[in-house]
Amino acid sequence: MTRFILRRLALTIPVLIGIMFLVFALARVVPGDPCRAVLGERATDQACNAFIQRNGLDQPIHVQFGIYIGQVVTGDLGRSLKISRPVGQLLIDRLPTTIELTLLAMTFAIVIGIPLGLLAGYRGGWVDSLIMRPIDLLLALPALLLAVSLIAILGEGSLVALVAIAIIYLPILARVVRSSAIVVRERPYVTAARARGATPLAVMRRHVLPNAIGPALVQATVLMGFAIQIEAALAFLGLGAQPPTPSLGLMLLDGYQVLQQA
């Protein structure tokens, strides 16, 4: 197991280097003058020459890439072209809002999705069909398209984005719990509990739920990363958090606007 973990960690190194190279290359092929984008009206020839030397832009491209990797490894992500603050500090300021919103959305999805999946898996029959057909319909829609459609109906804002994200991932959790509940309901201890006269609610709460909830919680932690991406995308499109809320998506929008002006 240790060897497997070390091998997987080693494989992430070239992936990270590839991602850094892609980001570095995209920053270099974007049209526009970085000096004039940063300095604006103060971008005289003398000021631009000093700017280029200070940021190593006069060095060969491989040297610039080496400097970039060194800065990333040491946690130096550069400075914002719009407000001249360290990018790392901007991430620290904006990530809590995004993470808080996605945590609330996933909590809502867990609270609603797990009971629905548990009921559908344990009861089966028409109850299963009644619950799972709408859930299957939600699963058939692309996540971002579903979120945009819900926001178009309910309106913009952080609260609506929270509900949209929860509705996106609620069906996935319900499906996972349903599959586990179908397996657990046939276990001998569940059959014995029913034979002793336990009510269906008691059987689900005491015997089925504790053994079916584990995979759903693991799935929820995996979905957190995707939920953060959806929240940032909605804020970037102007459909989620609104200024002056410190959102990660709004930070990306600021960067996009700077690129347009460069």
Secondary structure, 3 states (H helix, E strand, C coil): CHHHHHHHHHHHHHHHHHHHHHHHHHHHHCCCCHHHHHHHHHCCHHHHHHHHHHCCCCCCHHHHHHHHHHHHHCCCCCECCCCCCEHHHHHHHHHHHHHHHHHHHHHHHHHHHHHHHHHHHHHCHHHHHHHHHHHHHHHCCCHHHHHHHHHHHHCCCHHHHHHHHHHHHHHHHHHHHHHHHHHHCCCHHHHHHHHCCCCHHHHHHHHHHHHHHHHHHHHHHHHHHHHHHHHHHHHHCCCCCCCCCCCHHHHHHHHHHHHHHC
